[in-house]
């Protein structure tokens, strides 16, 4: 059963459809695995009652198949709503908040037959690529339990890497799908912005930095989960039709990949990070891709200035009411206060100028994709660090001037809503995982998954080197 669990979501779905296993069999094995592995890692939180879950699995096993996720256990990142479960967002202010309904994509997962078993851990409000909070504590990296798993989809990544889940949802503003996937040797995908719609509440026009997306141990599972999560909603603007993800075949021959390196010295990397990516690009070349090293395509400083302005503005719109009340403000972590105070200080014209900088980069990127199919960058600038450390203060001797500057490598794609797949690319000399971003133009989600599938079939890092003891 353990081998089948580790095979992935589509493999489990096929096994149940053929009658080789039942939903109760899978639920029992999943709960046993969580009971054995999760206490040391703290990836899954707010786990539902085992008897209730077994009963739901029996009902699924006795009923007609709803979709490919029928009977498959899933845990939802603790920033999204799953009816009847807490949505703490990692904040003591919401530790007792229970969702009265499902987020839009969660309802779609349930409609496809998934059984929601609990939540996955995340940092407070998803801020920072380090999964720790005052409600549940820190989530450990399964490759070294003294180190962080990244974030903010850290709990989801660890649950996947250790086989507690076969597929998982994540969300990504500043690498929150890519960084933890890279640091736990799994796949994570930030889809084209608008492909997976947000919940139809509040403002749905102004903010285009964050999106939900799929995580898995192989690209075909990524595609299947993305297709389920994606698609327009009539209550929302900017929707994109969901492309078919059936039958994703490996394809690297002739794909033109531009390696952006350290962006002309603008990005500091821990020794060994770039080396793993360069080695991976050599494998892509062996698979038939055409790889070229690129000069900086745009001003890194302009991208950073645009990003930090628009990000603080978006974060502020969500948590300003908590900042405005002294009783709740004192319970916010410093990074949240820093974001809000910046966001409140911006004028309308400053926001406009930041969006003009964003538009400049989008146009330049469009020019790049006239001669390239994919841009490549590491998924993080450092290897996993001590989980007791909030964030790295320096990289290779260069001081980091904000709590998220060490993740600057992810913002070029996030700022303009490009699709990105993190592919695992191996391990440091100390045994710590690293990933690489494959970035495409908007709408190239399937092509990225086909390239990732070619990589997976050539390397299978998640299957080849799973965490010890799992």
KALIN-V694940 format. One record per pair of residues at least 24 apart in sequence whose ideal C-beta (glycine too) atoms are under 6 Angstrom apart, sorted by sequence separation. I is the first residue (numbers start at 1). J is the second residue. D is the distance in whole Angstrom. If there is no record, write none. Layout:
# KALIN-V694940
i=(I I)
j=(J J)
d=(D D)
This chain:
# KALIN-V694940
i=(82 152 153 157 161 189 315 316 161 189 223 381 419 27 80 126 154 158 160 413 419 27 153 157 188 312 316 421 1 123 220 381 123 150 151 157 187 419 423 27 76 122 150 312 313 44 149 186 312 378 421 90 187 204 205 257 264 377 423 24 90 91 150 189 196 263 313 23 24 82 90 121 149 181 196 255 256 257 258 259 260 266 120 149 187 191 195 200 252 253 89 120 173 177 197 200 252 258 23 24 173 252 263 424 23 313 22 46 120 197 46 74 76 95 78 171 172 72 73 74 75 92 197 30 69 70 75 76 77 79 90 92 170 379 69 73 75 78 194 310 67 69 75 77 90 170 194 195 309 383 67 129 194 66 79 88 168 23 306 384 167 383 129 306 306 167 362 13 16 160 302 361 379 160 358 379 167 303 378 379 56 156 12 376 377 9 298 53 374 375 298 374 335 48 48 47 297 46 369 46 44 45 44 45 77 77 45 105 77 79 77 42 104 43 103 42 41 277 307 209 273 105 207 307 303 43 269 270 270 258 43 44 260 43 112 256 41 256 257 258 259 260 255 257 108 108 105 37 270 37 268 268 34 268 33 267 280 277 276 276 12 272 280 6 9 5 8 9 276 277 273 287 255 182 182 251 252 179 178 179 183 248 248 252 243 250 251 250 248 128 250 127 8 124 127 208 8 10 10 125 9 8 10 193 223 192 191 174 190 219 175 178 189 174 219 188 219 93 175 148 174 147 148 219 93 218 92 148 185 147 174 182 181 141 178 217 140 185 138 183 192 192 182 182 192 181 191 178 185 186 185 129 143 162 161 163 162 143 142)
j=(106 176 177 181 185 213 339 340 186 214 248 406 444 53 106 152 180 184 186 439 445 54 180 184 215 339 343 448 29 151 248 409 152 179 180 186 216 448 452 57 106 152 180 342 343 75 180 217 343 409 452 122 219 236 237 289 296 409 455 57 123 124 183 222 229 296 346 57 58 116 124 155 183 215 230 289 290 291 292 293 294 300 155 184 222 226 230 235 287 288 125 156 209 213 233 236 288 294 60 61 210 289 300 461 61 351 61 85 159 236 86 114 116 135 119 212 213 114 115 116 117 134 239 73 112 113 118 119 120 122 133 135 213 422 113 117 119 122 238 354 112 114 120 122 135 215 239 240 354 428 113 175 240 113 126 135 215 71 354 432 216 432 179 357 358 221 416 68 71 215 357 416 435 217 415 436 225 361 436 437 115 215 72 436 437 72 361 117 438 439 364 440 403 117 118 118 368 118 441 119 118 119 120 121 153 156 136 196 169 171 170 137 199 139 199 139 140 378 411 314 378 212 314 415 412 155 381 382 383 372 158 159 375 159 228 372 158 373 374 375 376 377 373 376 228 229 229 162 395 164 395 396 164 398 164 409 425 425 425 426 166 428 436 163 166 163 166 167 434 436 434 454 451 379 380 450 451 379 379 380 384 449 450 454 446 453 454 454 453 335 457 335 217 333 336 417 218 220 221 336 221 221 224 417 449 419 419 404 420 449 407 410 421 407 452 422 453 328 410 384 410 384 385 456 331 456 331 387 424 387 414 422 422 384 422 462 387 433 387 433 442 443 434 435 445 435 445 437 461 462 462 407 433 467 467 470 470 467 467)
d=(5 4 5 5 6 5 4 5 5 5 5 6 6 6 6 4 5 6 5 5 5 6 5 4 5 5 3 5 5 5 5 5 5 4 6 6 5 6 5 4 6 5 4 4 5 5 5 5 4 6 5 5 6 5 6 5 4 5 5 5 5 5 4 5 5 5 6 4 5 5 4 3 6 6 5 4 5 5 6 5 5 4 3 6 5 6 5 4 4 4 5 4 5 5 5 5 5 4 4 6 4 5 5 4 4 6 5 5 6 5 5 5 6 5 4 5 6 6 5 6 5 5 6 5 4 3 5 6 5 6 3 6 6 5 4 5 6 5 4 5 3 4 5 6 6 5 6 5 4 5 5 6 4 4 5 5 5 3 5 5 5 4 5 4 5 5 4 5 6 6 5 6 4 6 6 6 5 6 6 5 5 5 6 6 5 6 5 6 5 4 5 6 5 6 6 4 6 5 4 4 5 5 6 5 6 6 5 6 6 6 6 6 5 5 5 5 5 5 5 6 5 5 5 5 6 4 5 4 6 5 4 6 6 4 5 5 5 5 5 5 5 5 5 5 6 6 4 5 6 6 4 5 5 4 6 6 4 6 5 5 6 5 6 5 4 5 5 4 5 5 6 5 6 3 6 4 6 6 5 5 5 5 6 4 5 4 6 4 5 6 5 5 5 5 6 6 5 6 6 6 5 5 6 3 5 4 5 6 4 5 5 6 5 6 4 5 4 6 3 5 6 4 6 5 6 6 6 4 5 6 6 5 4 5 4 4 6 4 5 6 5 6 6 2 6 6 5 6 6 6 6 5 6 6 6 6 4 5 4)
